[in-house]
Amino acid sequence: MPAYLQYPEWISPVIIPGLPFHWYGVMYLVAFGITYVLFRFQVKRESLEISDDDIVNIFFWTILGLLLGARLFAALVYDPTGYYLQKPWKIFWPFDEQMNLVGLQGMSYHGGLIGAVIGGFTYCRIKKFNFLRITDLVVAGIPLGYTFGRLGNFINGELWGRVTTSPIGMIFPNAPAYSTRHEWVQRVADQVGISYESGELIQLPRHPSQLYEAFFEGIVLWLVLWCVFRPRKKYNGWILGTYLIGYGLVRFIIEYFREPDIGIGYPIQLAAESYPQALFVSPLNFTTGQILCFIMIVGGALLLWVQKRRSSRT
């Protein structure tokens, strides 16, 4: 009996064949909607003097910044070919070469985070709202919404993990195949029960890392923030700092299960590089995502330290 899972054949990224509506986009709308509802709930519960129009505007500018930052980061940081540097107008061009509507291909979480902070901060500054207080309310609900974003990645069959012999490993139809001429391919195939002919190209099971992220960066982190830290808030910035540390730590660990970005690999490589990158060799090789998560952790810790000192003086 095979010791792996097949990607469900009934899952399709397209909602209605022939129309440019995808589940990935719907999942983003669900994510924004959940975060909005949770934010509005907290505003009303704490009787903050924020009008309904301001609530909508805070979300509009935050989401606008998120989308711009996520796309710019994906195009400029995660594209090793320099294609978008040569053709910057393509960054926000939603059509392929045949003028088919394909949307924006590629979004970066860390870029989205930076863009959301800039957008939200700008609006709060104009309206003279306490940015950290508002942000605490927003980020308390973000992980639950984020869960649906990663489910969208899973439905798209993208962002798959590294090759694994774990029984929960899954064969993704869009993942690259490897030649059985390689000894390591034969070894993995034999372990999980994949039959093959010599020299044949076969796909191997991979960690469903999108589901790992949906669960740990989404549901688990949300429960921790919402049920543990939110009721014990000590000062403004408490939830934001905790979120930055919590997400950064969980994502840093899960990056070991994700395949590194093609063409980028390991910007910090302290051990022998694996071949191919889909294999895990050492925890001393760090991806771009891990570097950015480390910066998040440090930033969150600094924010908590600064805000704790300020609160002790008042």
C-alpha positions as CSV (number, residue, x, y, z in Angstrom):
1,M,0.0,0.0,0.0
2,P,1.5,3.4,-1.0
3,A,2.7,5.4,2.0
4,Y,1.7,8.8,0.6
5,L,-1.3,10.9,-0.4
6,Q,-2.4,12.0,-3.9
7,Y,-3.5,15.6,-4.4
8,P,-7.3,15.4,-4.6
9,E,-8.4,15.3,-8.3
10,W,-11.7,17.0,-7.5
11,I,-10.0,20.2,-6.4
12,S,-9.9,22.9,-9.1
13,P,-8.5,26.5,-8.8
14,V,-11.2,27.7,-11.1
15,I,-14.7,28.2,-9.7
16,I,-16.6,28.2,-13.1
17,P,-14.7,26.8,-16.1
18,G,-14.2,29.5,-18.8
19,L,-14.6,32.4,-16.4
20,P,-11.7,34.2,-14.7
21,F,-12.9,33.5,-11.1
22,H,-10.6,31.5,-8.9
23,W,-11.0,30.1,-5.4
24,Y,-7.7,31.8,-4.5
25,G,-9.2,35.2,-4.9
26,V,-12.3,34.2,-3.0
27,M,-10.1,33.0,-0.1
28,Y,-8.5,36.4,0.0
29,L,-11.9,38.0,0.2
30,V,-12.9,35.7,3.0
31,A,-9.6,36.5,4.9
32,F,-10.2,40.2,4.6
33,G,-13.8,39.8,5.6
34,I,-13.0,37.7,8.8
35,T,-10.4,40.2,9.9
36,Y,-12.8,43.1,9.3
37,V,-15.5,41.5,11.4
38,L,-13.2,40.7,14.2
39,F,-11.8,44.2,14.2
40,R,-15.2,45.8,14.1
41,F,-16.3,43.6,17.0
42,Q,-13.4,44.8,19.2
43,V,-14.0,48.4,18.3
44,K,-17.6,48.2,19.4
45,R,-16.8,46.2,22.5
46,E,-14.2,48.7,23.7
47,S,-16.4,51.6,22.8
48,L,-13.7,53.3,20.7
49,E,-14.6,56.6,19.1
50,I,-14.1,55.4,15.6
51,S,-16.9,55.9,13.1
52,D,-18.1,53.2,10.7
53,D,-16.6,55.2,7.8
54,D,-13.2,55.3,9.6
55,I,-13.3,51.5,10.2
56,V,-13.9,51.0,6.4
57,N,-11.2,53.5,5.5
58,I,-8.7,52.0,7.9
59,F,-9.2,48.7,6.1
60,F,-9.2,50.2,2.7
61,W,-5.8,51.9,3.1
62,T,-4.4,48.9,4.9
63,I,-5.5,46.4,2.3
64,L,-4.3,48.7,-0.5
65,G,-0.9,48.9,1.1
66,L,-0.9,45.2,1.6
67,L,-1.6,44.4,-2.0
68,L,0.9,46.9,-3.3
69,G,3.6,45.7,-0.9
70,A,2.9,42.0,-1.5
71,R,3.1,42.4,-5.2
72,L,6.2,44.6,-5.3
73,F,8.1,42.3,-3.0
74,A,7.1,39.2,-5.0
75,A,8.2,40.8,-8.2
76,L,11.4,42.5,-7.1
77,V,12.7,40.4,-4.2
78,Y,11.6,36.9,-5.2
79,D,12.2,37.1,-9.0
80,P,15.9,36.2,-9.6
81,T,15.6,36.7,-13.4
82,G,15.3,40.5,-13.2
83,Y,12.4,40.3,-15.6
84,Y,10.3,42.9,-13.6
85,L,13.3,45.3,-13.3
86,Q,13.5,45.3,-17.1
87,K,9.7,45.5,-17.5
88,P,8.4,47.3,-14.4
89,W,5.0,47.9,-16.0
90,K,4.4,44.2,-15.9
91,I,4.4,44.1,-12.1
92,F,0.7,45.1,-11.9
93,W,-0.3,43.9,-15.4
94,P,-2.9,41.2,-14.9
95,F,-2.8,39.7,-18.5
96,D,-0.5,37.1,-20.0
97,E,1.1,37.4,-23.4
98,Q,-2.1,36.2,-25.1
99,M,-4.1,38.8,-23.2
100,N,-5.8,36.3,-21.0
101,L,-6.8,37.5,-17.6
102,V,-4.5,35.7,-15.1
103,G,-4.5,38.1,-12.2
104,L,-1.3,39.1,-10.3
105,Q,1.0,36.1,-10.3
106,G,2.8,36.0,-7.0
107,M,2.3,37.8,-3.7
108,S,4.8,38.1,-0.8
109,Y,3.6,37.9,2.8
110,H,6.4,40.0,4.2
111,G,6.0,42.6,1.5
112,G,2.3,42.7,2.3
113,L,3.0,43.2,6.0
114,I,5.3,46.2,5.2
115,G,2.7,47.7,2.8
116,A,-0.2,47.1,5.3
117,V,1.8,48.9,8.1
118,I,2.6,51.8,5.8
119,G,-1.0,52.1,4.6
120,G,-2.5,51.8,8.1
121,F,0.0,54.1,9.7
122,T,-0.6,56.8,7.0
123,Y,-4.4,56.8,7.6
124,C,-4.0,56.8,11.4
125,R,-1.6,59.6,11.2
126,I,-3.9,61.7,9.1
127,K,-6.9,61.0,11.4
128,K,-4.8,61.3,14.5
129,F,-5.7,57.8,15.7
130,N,-3.4,55.8,18.0
131,F,-1.7,53.6,15.4
132,L,-0.5,50.9,17.9
133,R,-3.9,50.7,19.6
134,I,-5.6,50.3,16.2
135,T,-3.0,47.8,15.0
136,D,-3.4,45.6,18.1
137,L,-7.1,45.2,17.3
138,V,-6.4,44.4,13.7
139,V,-3.6,41.8,14.2
140,A,-5.6,40.0,16.8
141,G,-7.8,38.7,14.0
142,I,-5.4,38.5,11.1
143,P,-4.2,34.9,11.7
144,L,-7.7,33.5,11.4
145,G,-8.1,35.2,8.1
146,Y,-4.6,34.2,7.0
147,T,-5.8,30.5,7.3
148,F,-7.9,31.0,4.2
149,G,-5.1,32.6,2.3
150,R,-3.0,29.4,2.7
151,L,-6.0,27.2,1.9
152,G,-6.1,29.2,-1.4
153,N,-2.5,28.3,-2.1
154,F,-3.4,24.6,-1.5
155,I,-6.3,24.8,-3.9
156,N,-4.0,26.3,-6.4
157,G,-1.6,23.4,-5.9
158,E,1.3,25.8,-5.3
159,L,3.9,26.5,-2.6
160,W,4.4,22.8,-2.0
161,G,6.9,21.5,0.5
162,R,10.1,19.5,0.3
163,V,10.2,15.9,-0.7
164,T,9.3,13.6,2.2
165,T,8.8,9.9,3.0
166,S,6.2,10.8,5.7
167,P,2.9,9.1,5.2
168,I,1.2,12.5,5.0
169,G,3.4,13.4,2.1
170,M,1.4,14.4,-0.9
171,I,2.1,14.3,-4.7
172,F,1.2,17.7,-6.2
173,P,0.4,17.6,-9.9
174,N,2.3,20.8,-10.7
175,A,5.5,19.9,-8.8
176,P,8.5,19.0,-10.9
177,A,9.3,15.4,-11.6
178,Y,12.8,13.8,-11.2
179,S,14.6,11.1,-13.1
180,T,14.9,7.7,-11.5
181,R,18.5,7.6,-12.7
182,H,19.3,9.5,-9.5
183,E,19.9,7.2,-6.5
184,W,18.1,9.5,-4.1
185,V,14.9,9.4,-6.3
186,Q,15.0,5.6,-6.3
187,R,15.5,5.6,-2.6
188,V,12.5,7.8,-1.9
189,A,10.3,6.0,-4.4
190,D,11.1,2.6,-2.9
191,Q,10.4,3.9,0.6
192,V,6.9,5.2,-0.2
193,G,6.0,2.4,-2.6
194,I,6.1,4.2,-6.0
195,S,6.7,1.8,-8.9
196,Y,8.9,3.1,-11.7
197,E,10.9,2.1,-14.8
198,S,14.6,2.9,-15.0
199,G,15.2,6.4,-16.2
200,E,11.5,7.4,-15.9
201,L,10.5,10.8,-14.7
202,I,8.4,10.6,-11.5
203,Q,6.9,12.9,-9.0
204,L,7.6,12.4,-5.3
205,P,5.6,13.1,-2.2
206,R,6.0,16.5,-0.6
207,H,5.1,18.1,2.6
208,P,1.7,19.8,2.3
209,S,3.3,22.9,3.8
210,Q,0.4,25.1,2.8
211,L,-1.8,23.2,5.3
212,Y,0.9,23.3,7.9
213,E,0.9,27.1,7.6
214,A,-2.9,27.4,7.5
215,F,-3.0,25.5,10.8
216,F,-0.1,26.8,12.8
217,E,0.3,30.3,11.4
218,G,-3.4,30.6,11.2
219,I,-5.6,28.8,13.6
220,V,-3.1,28.1,16.4
221,L,-1.6,31.6,16.3
222,W,-5.0,33.2,16.3
223,L,-6.2,31.1,19.3
224,V,-3.0,32.2,21.2
225,L,-3.4,35.9,20.4
226,W,-7.2,36.0,20.7
227,C,-7.7,33.8,23.8
228,V,-4.4,34.3,25.7
229,F,-2.7,37.6,24.9
230,R,-5.6,39.8,24.0
231,P,-7.4,39.6,27.4
232,R,-4.1,40.2,29.1
233,K,-3.0,43.3,27.0
234,K,-0.7,45.4,29.1
235,Y,0.0,48.3,26.8
236,N,-0.4,49.5,23.2
237,G,1.7,47.4,20.8
238,W,1.4,44.3,23.0
239,I,-0.6,42.3,20.5
240,L,1.4,43.6,17.5
241,G,4.7,42.7,19.1
242,T,3.5,39.3,20.1
243,Y,2.1,38.7,16.6
244,L,5.4,39.6,15.0
245,I,7.3,37.2,17.2
246,G,4.7,34.4,17.0
247,Y,4.3,34.5,13.3
248,G,8.0,34.9,12.7
249,L,8.9,31.9,14.9
250,V,6.3,29.6,13.4
251,R,7.0,30.5,9.8
252,F,10.8,30.2,10.5
253,I,10.3,26.6,11.5
254,I,7.8,25.7,8.7
255,E,10.3,27.1,6.2
256,Y,12.3,24.0,6.8
257,F,9.4,22.0,5.3
258,R,8.9,24.3,2.3
259,E,10.9,24.1,-0.8
260,P,13.2,27.1,-1.2
261,D,12.3,29.7,-3.8
262,I,13.5,28.6,-7.3
263,G,16.6,30.6,-8.4
264,I,17.1,32.0,-4.9
265,G,17.8,29.0,-2.7
266,Y,19.7,29.9,0.4
267,P,21.0,33.4,0.8
268,I,22.7,32.3,4.0
269,Q,24.3,28.9,3.5
270,L,26.4,27.5,6.4
271,A,26.2,23.8,5.4
272,A,26.4,21.8,2.2
273,E,23.6,22.7,-0.2
274,S,21.1,19.9,-1.1
275,Y,20.6,18.7,-4.6
276,P,17.9,19.3,-5.5
277,Q,16.7,22.0,-3.2
278,A,13.6,19.9,-2.5
279,L,15.7,17.8,-0.2
280,F,16.4,18.8,3.4
281,V,20.0,18.6,4.3
282,S,20.8,21.0,7.2
283,P,19.0,23.5,9.5
284,L,22.0,25.8,8.9
285,N,20.9,26.8,5.4
286,F,18.5,29.7,5.6
287,T,16.0,30.8,3.0
288,T,14.9,34.4,2.2
289,G,11.7,33.7,4.2
290,Q,13.6,32.7,7.3
291,I,15.8,35.8,7.1
292,L,12.7,38.0,6.9
293,C,11.1,36.1,9.7
294,F,14.1,36.6,11.9
295,I,13.9,40.3,11.3
296,M,10.2,40.1,12.3
297,I,11.1,38.4,15.5
298,V,13.7,41.0,16.4
299,G,11.4,43.8,15.4
300,G,8.6,42.4,17.6
301,A,10.9,42.0,20.6
302,L,12.2,45.5,20.2
303,L,8.6,46.9,20.0
304,L,7.6,45.1,23.2
305,W,10.7,46.3,25.0
306,V,10.2,49.9,23.9
307,Q,6.5,50.0,24.7
308,K,7.1,48.3,28.1
309,R,9.6,51.0,29.0
310,R,7.2,53.8,27.9
311,S,4.3,52.3,29.8
312,S,6.4,52.1,33.0
313,R,7.1,55.8,32.8
314,T,3.5,56.8,32.7
